[in-house]
Amino acid sequence: MNRVAFKTKLISSVFALTASMMMAGGAMAASIVDTAVSAGTFKTLTAALTAADLVPVLQGKGPFTVFAPTDEAFKKLPAGTVEELLKPENKAKLVAVLTYHVVPGSVMSEDLADKRIGAKTVQGQKVHVDGRNSNVTVNKVQVVKADIVADNGVIHVIDQVLLPK
């Protein structure tokens, strides 16, 4: 998928998400997806969620804890990685990467204070969350902003994309 096609898909995804939220009852619910879209720093993540057909899941009841990589985090991946993952034939890989960022339940940073835990992700593997220092890390990746509360869970912003083994 070239950059123009990617940007077109991204813009249409944002419009589709906004329209579906408005049709759902006039009031915009603040689901995890809605919160990510409105933040403006998760365009790549929301495009990937759309390509993986995961938007309805993360707009669902939950609760979910999402370790959300920013657009800048996706730019740290090797060149071509995002485009390769967005190809239809790589949907299973994309789903695995994205669901590796999601933990069932709503886990706030205060729940992690002075703890180091292994949390099973929706993808099936564990992430290692360390709250023993002043900053929480996930697989040694820095949580740069914690506890963004949504109606169906919580977002913790991370500065790198987590990749399952």
ChimeraX attribute file (.defattr): number of C-alpha atoms within 10 A of each C-alpha:
attribute: neighborCount
match mode: 1-to-1
recipient: residues
	/A:1	15
	/A:2	10
	/A:3	9
	/A:4	9
	/A:5	10
	/A:6	17
	/A:7	15
	/A:8	11
	/A:9	17
	/A:10	20
	/A:11	14
	/A:12	14
	/A:13	21
	/A:14	18
	/A:15	12
	/A:16	13
	/A:17	19
	/A:18	16
	/A:19	13
	/A:20	13
	/A:21	18
	/A:22	13
	/A:23	10
	/A:24	11
	/A:25	9
	/A:26	10
	/A:27	9
	/A:28	14
	/A:29	17
	/A:30	18
	/A:31	23
	/A:32	27
	/A:33	25
	/A:34	21
	/A:35	18
	/A:36	21
	/A:37	20
	/A:38	13
	/A:39	10
	/A:40	12
	/A:41	16
	/A:42	22
	/A:43	20
	/A:44	21
	/A:45	23
	/A:46	24
	/A:47	22
	/A:48	26
	/A:49	22
	/A:50	20
	/A:51	20
	/A:52	22
	/A:53	13
	/A:54	17
	/A:55	19
	/A:56	12
	/A:57	13
	/A:58	21
	/A:59	21
	/A:60	16
	/A:61	12
	/A:62	17
	/A:63	20
	/A:64	25
	/A:65	26
	/A:66	26
	/A:67	26
	/A:68	27
	/A:69	24
	/A:70	21
	/A:71	18
	/A:72	15
	/A:73	18
	/A:74	19
	/A:75	15
	/A:76	12
	/A:77	12
	/A:78	8
	/A:79	10
	/A:80	11
	/A:81	12
	/A:82	18
	/A:83	14
	/A:84	16
	/A:85	20
	/A:86	21
	/A:87	14
	/A:88	12
	/A:89	10
	/A:90	13
	/A:91	17
	/A:92	12
	/A:93	16
	/A:94	21
	/A:95	19
	/A:96	17
	/A:97	19
	/A:98	26
	/A:99	21
	/A:100	24
	/A:101	23
	/A:102	22
	/A:103	22
	/A:104	15
	/A:105	14
	/A:106	19
	/A:107	18
	/A:108	17
	/A:109	16
	/A:110	12
	/A:111	10
	/A:112	15
	/A:113	15
	/A:114	12
	/A:115	13
	/A:116	16
	/A:117	13
	/A:118	13
	/A:119	16
	/A:120	15
	/A:121	18
	/A:122	16
	/A:123	16
	/A:124	14
	/A:125	14
	/A:126	16
	/A:127	21
	/A:128	15
	/A:129	19
	/A:130	22
	/A:131	19
	/A:132	13
	/A:133	11
	/A:134	9
	/A:135	14
	/A:136	26
	/A:137	19
	/A:138	22
	/A:139	14
	/A:140	13
	/A:141	17
	/A:142	16
	/A:143	21
	/A:144	14
	/A:145	16
	/A:146	17
	/A:147	17
	/A:148	16
	/A:149	17
	/A:150	20
	/A:151	17
	/A:152	21
	/A:153	26
	/A:154	26
	/A:155	26
	/A:156	23
	/A:157	22
	/A:158	24
	/A:159	19
	/A:160	22
	/A:161	23
	/A:162	21
	/A:163	11
	/A:164	16
	/A:165	6
